[in-house]
């Protein structure tokens, strides 16, 4: 039985030579054992059922890709709408907090809390004290080519302390 499949092509045919079924059977039976892939590809190419199954599987694959993309799109739309709702809620909260902050910082509220809760009093105009700052006069800086001996004397630490004492004395 198995040996009959691989019998040489010179074998007597049961079907007439011109019929298509006999040719296919002769081609499948008469080929050598090495050409199994070729026979398989020919049988797949000539089979309408396999071609139909392949076409249906491609259509099903395309439908699955479409459904995957549609689900991803709907998930992204839901995320966007959720973020928009959160943004609107945060804007409402921000507006409420700003009105609260402005009411807490009002001068009337601060004045009321200072006088009632903290027992502070409002100052009189007679109790104000004006301070006038006195800026000391700074000595004029001499030119770079001034007397070298005098510059050396002024660079000594004792000269610096004397200069500081005159500034403090003039400001009092």
Backbone as CSV, one residue per row, in Angstrom:
resi,resn,N_x,N_y,N_z,CA_x,CA_y,CA_z,C_x,C_y,C_z
1,UNK,0.797,-1.180,0.000,0.000,0.000,0.000,0.852,1.262,0.000
2,UNK,1.781,1.339,0.922,2.631,2.504,0.955,3.535,2.502,-0.264
3,UNK,4.004,1.365,-0.649,4.887,1.258,-1.799,4.194,1.617,-3.097
4,UNK,2.879,1.424,-3.153,2.150,1.749,-4.366,2.156,3.255,-4.629
5,UNK,2.203,4.032,-3.600,2.218,5.484,-3.770,3.469,5.943,-4.498
6,UNK,4.543,5.302,-4.198,5.813,5.744,-4.749,6.261,4.883,-5.938
7,UNK,5.327,4.263,-6.569,5.633,3.420,-7.730,6.052,4.293,-8.903
8,UNK,6.847,3.789,-9.830,7.272,4.588,-10.979,6.084,4.983,-11.863
9,UNK,6.279,5.986,-12.679,5.214,6.549,-13.500,4.805,5.628,-14.648
10,UNK,5.565,4.625,-14.964,5.244,3.732,-16.085,4.164,2.728,-15.709
11,UNK,3.597,2.838,-14.600,2.572,1.939,-14.106,1.281,2.118,-14.890
12,UNK,0.461,1.138,-14.939,-0.801,1.172,-15.683,-1.770,2.052,-14.924
13,UNK,-2.440,2.936,-15.640,-3.366,3.885,-15.015,-4.765,3.327,-15.072
14,UNK,-5.505,3.561,-13.984,-6.879,3.094,-13.924,-7.817,4.130,-14.527
15,UNK,-7.421,5.371,-14.581,-8.268,6.418,-15.147,-7.703,6.821,-16.502
16,UNK,-8.524,7.348,-17.344,-8.011,7.772,-18.653,-6.993,8.889,-18.513
17,UNK,-6.062,8.959,-19.474,-4.947,9.882,-19.390,-5.391,11.336,-19.502
18,UNK,-6.425,11.652,-20.139,-6.854,13.025,-20.380,-7.627,13.636,-19.230
19,UNK,-8.122,12.848,-18.289,-8.954,13.421,-17.211,-8.085,14.164,-16.202
20,UNK,-8.646,15.232,-15.607,-7.896,16.062,-14.671,-7.627,15.358,-13.367
21,UNK,-8.563,14.533,-12.910,-8.374,13.829,-11.646,-7.242,12.825,-11.781
22,UNK,-7.186,12.155,-12.887,-6.133,11.176,-13.100,-4.768,11.830,-13.174
23,UNK,-4.697,13.000,-13.798,-3.425,13.699,-13.885,-2.924,14.103,-12.511
24,UNK,-3.820,14.643,-11.694,-3.419,15.057,-10.344,-2.974,13.854,-9.535
25,UNK,-3.756,12.734,-9.650,-3.394,11.548,-8.892,-2.078,10.983,-9.397
26,UNK,-1.888,10.986,-10.709,-0.629,10.483,-11.253,0.534,11.364,-10.816
27,UNK,0.286,12.669,-10.792,1.362,13.576,-10.389,1.720,13.375,-8.919
28,UNK,0.688,13.164,-8.079,0.953,12.964,-6.658,1.580,11.610,-6.403
29,UNK,1.169,10.618,-7.126,1.657,9.266,-6.879,3.012,9.039,-7.547
30,UNK,3.215,9.587,-8.707,4.388,9.255,-9.486,5.624,10.066,-9.095
31,UNK,5.507,11.150,-8.264,6.659,11.963,-7.925,7.596,11.255,-6.974
32,UNK,8.867,11.625,-6.984,9.820,11.013,-6.059,9.572,11.472,-4.623
33,UNK,10.168,10.783,-3.676,9.950,11.057,-2.254,10.562,12.401,-1.848
34,UNK,11.540,12.889,-2.554,12.217,14.127,-2.197,11.330,15.337,-2.494
35,UNK,10.471,15.234,-3.458,9.666,16.384,-3.858,8.374,16.481,-3.048
36,UNK,8.418,16.206,-1.770,7.229,16.268,-0.904,6.724,17.691,-0.737
37,UNK,7.638,18.646,-0.644,7.227,20.044,-0.474,6.550,20.570,-1.733
38,UNK,7.075,20.191,-2.853,6.476,20.634,-4.111,5.079,20.056,-4.270
39,UNK,4.926,18.778,-3.947,3.600,18.160,-4.047,2.629,18.811,-3.083
40,UNK,3.120,19.150,-1.876,2.261,19.801,-0.890,1.847,21.186,-1.365
41,UNK,2.782,21.939,-1.910,2.447,23.284,-2.402,1.498,23.203,-3.591
42,UNK,1.652,22.207,-4.460,0.721,22.041,-5.585,-0.665,21.650,-5.100
43,UNK,-0.700,20.777,-4.109,-2.018,20.366,-3.605,-2.709,21.522,-2.888
44,UNK,-1.946,22.367,-2.198,-2.532,23.543,-1.533,-2.984,24.549,-2.581
45,UNK,-2.187,24.763,-3.606,-2.528,25.723,-4.654,-3.763,25.291,-5.423
46,UNK,-3.971,24.007,-5.582,-5.114,23.508,-6.344,-6.346,23.278,-5.473
47,UNK,-6.223,23.364,-4.163,-7.355,23.084,-3.282,-8.145,24.374,-3.038
48,UNK,-9.406,24.346,-3.377,-10.274,25.501,-3.194,-10.581,25.691,-1.705
49,UNK,-10.711,24.629,-0.973,-11.037,24.729,0.458,-9.900,25.398,1.242
50,UNK,-8.689,25.050,0.905,-7.549,25.655,1.607,-7.442,27.132,1.249
51,UNK,-7.668,27.468,-0.009,-7.637,28.870,-0.409,-8.745,29.662,0.282
52,UNK,-9.926,29.055,0.379,-11.038,29.710,1.069,-10.726,29.875,2.556
53,UNK,-10.146,28.880,3.189,-9.770,28.967,4.606,-8.709,30.043,4.814
54,UNK,-7.752,30.131,3.889,-6.722,31.156,3.990,-7.327,32.556,3.851
55,UNK,-8.236,32.725,2.911,-8.888,34.028,2.735,-9.718,34.385,3.973
56,UNK,-10.416,33.428,4.522,-11.226,33.682,5.722,-10.342,34.008,6.914
57,UNK,-9.201,33.348,7.029,-8.306,33.650,8.146,-7.708,35.048,8.004
58,UNK,-7.420,35.490,6.767,-6.931,36.852,6.570,-7.995,37.884,6.919
59,UNK,-9.247,37.601,6.553,-10.346,38.512,6.903,-10.535,38.542,8.422
60,UNK,-10.448,37.395,9.068,-10.588,37.347,10.523,-9.434,38.084,11.206
61,UNK,-8.224,37.958,10.672,-7.076,38.681,11.233,-7.260,40.186,11.092
62,UNK,-7.733,40.623,9.928,-7.984,42.059,9.730,-9.072,42.550,10.690
63,UNK,-10.112,41.745,10.901,-11.179,42.131,11.825,-10.648,42.216,13.258
64,UNK,-9.772,41.303,13.631,-9.202,41.350,14.981,-8.330,42.591,15.162
65,UNK,-7.558,42.956,14.160,-6.737,44.171,14.242,-7.637,45.393,14.377
66,UNK,-8.727,45.432,13.595,-9.658,46.555,13.677,-10.279,46.643,15.070
67,UNK,-10.706,45.508,15.618,-11.319,45.512,16.957,-10.312,45.936,18.021
68,UNK,-9.073,45.525,17.884,-8.039,45.940,18.837,-7.836,47.442,18.788
69,UNK,-7.738,47.997,17.582,-7.560,49.441,17.465,-8.784,50.199,17.960
70,UNK,-9.969,49.678,17.694,-11.185,50.338,18.157,-11.260,50.330,19.676
71,UNK,-10.845,49.242,20.303,-10.867,49.195,21.768,-9.835,50.154,22.354
72,UNK,-8.656,50.231,21.731,-7.649,51.175,22.192,-8.144,52.609,22.046
73,UNK,-8.818,52.906,20.955,-9.350,54.243,20.719,-10.408,54.587,21.769
74,UNK,-11.275,53.648,22.077,-12.315,53.935,23.076,-11.708,54.115,24.465
75,UNK,-10.670,53.362,24.769,-10.004,53.527,26.065,-9.362,54.908,26.148
76,UNK,-8.718,55.339,25.072,-8.095,56.670,25.056,-9.152,57.770,25.159
77,UNK,-10.298,57.591,24.501,-11.375,58.580,24.611,-11.891,58.673,26.041
78,UNK,-12.027,57.528,26.691,-12.492,57.540,28.085,-11.463,58.222,28.982
79,UNK,-10.183,57.964,28.762,-9.144,58.621,29.554,-9.151,60.127,29.335
80,UNK,-9.332,60.550,28.098,-9.372,61.984,27.799,-10.568,62.639,28.466
81,UNK,-11.722,62.010,28.391,-12.904,62.601,29.025,-12.750,62.634,30.541
82,UNK,-12.123,61.625,31.107,-11.876,61.625,32.556,-10.929,62.751,32.945
83,UNK,-9.878,62.942,32.167,-8.935,64.031,32.446,-9.596,65.397,32.275
84,UNK,-10.482,65.532,31.302,-11.195,66.793,31.127,-12.118,67.070,32.312
85,UNK,-12.772,66.024,32.814,-13.624,66.195,34.003,-12.792,66.596,35.216
86,UNK,-11.634,65.971,35.375,-10.748,66.326,36.488,-10.262,67.759,36.359
87,UNK,-9.944,68.179,35.134,-9.480,69.545,34.916,-10.579,70.549,35.264
88,UNK,-11.809,70.262,34.866,-12.924,71.160,35.196,-13.135,71.228,36.703
89,UNK,-13.050,70.078,37.375,-13.217,70.060,38.831,-12.095,70.828,39.519
90,UNK,-10.873,70.674,39.039,-9.750,71.406,39.631,-9.875,72.910,39.406
91,UNK,-10.419,73.305,38.265,-10.643,74.734,38.037,-11.671,75.294,39.006
92,UNK,-12.736,74.532,39.248,-13.756,74.970,40.208,-13.146,75.066,41.605
93,UNK,-12.368,74.064,41.979,-11.703,74.087,43.291,-10.746,75.260,43.406
94,UNK,-10.001,75.547,42.339,-9.059,76.662,42.351,-9.790,77.990,42.515
95,UNK,-10.905,78.150,41.821,-11.675,79.389,41.952,-12.205,79.544,43.372
96,UNK,-12.680,78.442,43.956,-13.189,78.505,45.337,-12.057,78.854,46.304
97,UNK,-10.884,78.268,46.106,-9.749,78.570,46.984,-9.270,80.016,46.825
98,UNK,-9.323,80.544,45.621,-8.916,81.931,45.421,-9.881,82.895,46.100
99,UNK,-11.169,82.605,46.041,-12.127,83.479,46.736,-11.936,83.386,48.243
100,UNK,-11.645,82.198,48.735,-11.386,82.045,50.167,-10.131,82.801,50.573
101,UNK,-9.081,82.704,49.777,-7.827,83.395,50.087,-8.016,84.905,50.059
102,UNK,-8.772,85.406,49.104,-8.980,86.863,49.054,-9.825,87.338,50.231
103,UNK,-10.774,86.513,50.664,-11.573,86.929,51.830,-10.752,86.844,53.112
104,UNK,-9.826,85.894,53.205,-8.987,85.785,54.393,-7.949,86.892,54.457
105,UNK,-7.547,87.437,53.335,-6.523,88.474,53.308,-7.106,89.887,53.310
106,UNK,-8.401,90.025,53.439,-8.992,91.358,53.389,-8.567,92.167,54.619
107,UNK,-8.467,93.485,54.422,-7.993,94.369,55.490,-8.994,94.407,56.639
108,UNK,-10.269,94.362,56.342,-11.286,94.401,57.402,-11.178,93.169,58.297
109,UNK,-10.970,92.000,57.693,-10.861,90.776,58.491,-9.625,90.818,59.382
110,UNK,-8.485,91.251,58.816,-7.253,91.335,59.609,-7.432,92.335,60.750
111,UNK,-8.071,93.469,60.477,-8.305,94.485,61.505,-9.220,93.940,62.598
112,UNK,-10.265,93.219,62.223,-11.191,92.647,63.205,-10.497,91.620,64.086
113,UNK,-9.731,90.731,63.496,-9.026,89.705,64.281,-7.994,90.349,65.193
114,UNK,-7.284,91.376,64.706,-6.257,92.026,65.523,-6.879,92.722,66.736
115,UNK,-8.020,93.356,66.551,-8.615,94.090,67.678,-9.403,93.182,68.615
116,UNK,-10.103,92.161,68.099,-10.947,91.331,68.964,-10.197,90.151,69.561
117,UNK,-9.560,89.376,68.756,-8.936,88.153,69.260,-7.558,88.406,69.864
118,UNK,-6.780,89.286,69.260,-5.414,89.511,69.726,-5.300,90.708,70.661
119,UNK,-6.393,91.423,70.885,-6.471,92.573,71.799,-5.424,93.631,71.473
120,UNK,-5.290,93.932,70.206,-4.385,94.994,69.782,-5.185,96.284,69.646
121,UNK,-4.476,97.404,69.724,-5.137,98.689,69.552,-4.568,99.381,68.335
122,UNK,-5.374,100.281,67.785,-4.918,101.038,66.636,-4.012,102.160,67.130
123,UNK,-2.897,102.437,66.453,-1.980,103.485,66.923,-2.518,104.884,66.612
124,UNK,-2.121,105.851,67.473,-2.462,107.252,67.231,-1.395,107.859,66.325
125,UNK,-1.745,108.981,65.764,-0.767,109.686,64.946,0.313,110.302,65.822
126,UNK,-0.007,110.552,67.111,0.973,111.153,68.027,2.041,110.156,68.437
127,UNK,1.763,108.853,68.347,2.741,107.853,68.779,3.692,107.445,67.665
128,UNK,3.478,107.984,66.493,4.397,107.654,65.406,5.751,108.283,65.652
129,UNK,6.809,107.609,65.288,8.152,108.149,65.395,8.803,108.029,64.016
130,UNK,9.216,109.150,63.520,9.857,109.159,62.213,11.363,109.054,62.401
131,UNK,11.986,108.205,61.649,13.426,108.002,61.734,14.038,108.566,60.466
132,UNK,15.044,109.406,60.672,15.769,109.941,59.515,17.160,109.331,59.506
133,UNK,17.448,108.559,58.525,18.771,107.938,58.478,19.823,108.963,58.063
134,UNK,20.971,108.844,58.687,22.084,109.728,58.358,23.155,108.914,57.667
135,UNK,23.423,109.260,56.457,24.446,108.551,55.695,25.775,109.261,55.876
136,UNK,26.819,108.546,56.246,28.131,109.194,56.438,28.708,109.640,55.104
137,UNK,29.505,110.674,55.174,30.172,111.158,53.962,31.384,110.277,53.695
138,UNK,31.455,109.871,52.490,32.565,109.008,52.094,33.700,109.880,51.543
139,UNK,34.932,109.554,51.917,36.049,110.351,51.386,36.224,110.114,49.895
140,UNK,36.717,111.098,49.228,36.929,111.010,47.792,38.113,110.092,47.524
141,UNK,37.943,109.227,46.563,39.020,108.300,46.204,40.002,109.035,45.314
142,UNK,41.228,108.938,45.669,42.281,109.621,44.903,42.611,108.843,43.650
143,UNK,43.294,109.466,42.790,43.681,108.850,41.530,44.684,107.733,41.782
144,UNK,44.875,106.895,40.791,45.767,105.744,40.916,47.219,106.191,41.066
145,UNK,47.595,107.267,40.470,48.988,107.704,40.522,49.243,108.651,41.697
146,UNK,48.496,108.505,42.777,48.668,109.350,43.968,49.946,108.963,44.692
147,UNK,50.187,109.648,45.804,51.415,109.450,46.570,51.493,108.013,47.068
148,UNK,52.560,107.322,46.788,52.744,105.914,47.143,52.919,105.738,48.642
149,UNK,53.609,106.611,49.299,53.833,106.489,50.744,52.509,106.658,51.489
150,UNK,51.730,107.620,51.060,50.443,107.840,51.718,49.518,106.644,51.487
151,UNK,49.561,106.028,50.320,48.756,104.840,50.036,49.188,103.664,50.906
152,UNK,50.473,103.539,51.158,50.945,102.455,52.021,50.494,102.684,53.456
153,UNK,50.509,103.952,53.906,50.063,104.238,55.272,48.571,103.946,55.426
154,UNK,47.799,104.265,54.404,46.357,104.036,54.490,45.994,102.567,54.361
155,UNK,46.874,101.762,53.874,46.578,100.345,53.737,46.897,99.561,55.002
156,UNK,47.445,100.200,56.001,47.761,99.513,57.244,46.479,99.278,58.045
157,UNK,46.398,98.194,58.833,45.202,97.911,59.617,44.860,99.038,60.600
158,UNK,45.835,99.687,61.166,45.545,100.781,62.094,44.845,101.931,61.363
159,UNK,45.258,102.213,60.138,44.630,103.259,59.338,43.190,102.875,59.014
160,UNK,42.941,101.625,58.769,41.574,101.168,58.494,40.689,101.385,59.711
161,UNK,41.203,101.043,60.917,40.411,101.227,62.138,40.138,102.705,62.391
162,UNK,41.114,103.576,62.138,40.886,105.012,62.320,39.818,105.513,61.349
163,UNK,39.881,105.052,60.137,38.902,105.456,59.137,37.505,104.995,59.544
164,UNK,37.374,103.771,60.041,36.092,103.255,60.497,35.573,104.045,61.681
165,UNK,36.458,104.408,62.619,36.041,105.201,63.771,35.545,106.574,63.354
166,UNK,36.154,107.196,62.358,35.675,108.519,61.894,34.334,108.398,61.217
167,UNK,34.097,107.313,60.513,32.789,107.113,59.853,31.697,106.946,60.907
168,UNK,31.958,106.113,61.908,30.976,105.896,62.982,30.719,107.192,63.739
169,UNK,31.754,107.969,64.015,31.614,109.219,64.754,30.828,110.240,63.953
170,UNK,31.025,110.280,62.643,30.293,111.257,61.832,28.826,110.876,61.670
171,UNK,28.498,109.606,61.769,27.110,109.180,61.617,26.283,109.398,62.878
172,UNK,26.945,109.607,64.045,26.193,109.831,65.283,25.889,111.244,65.442
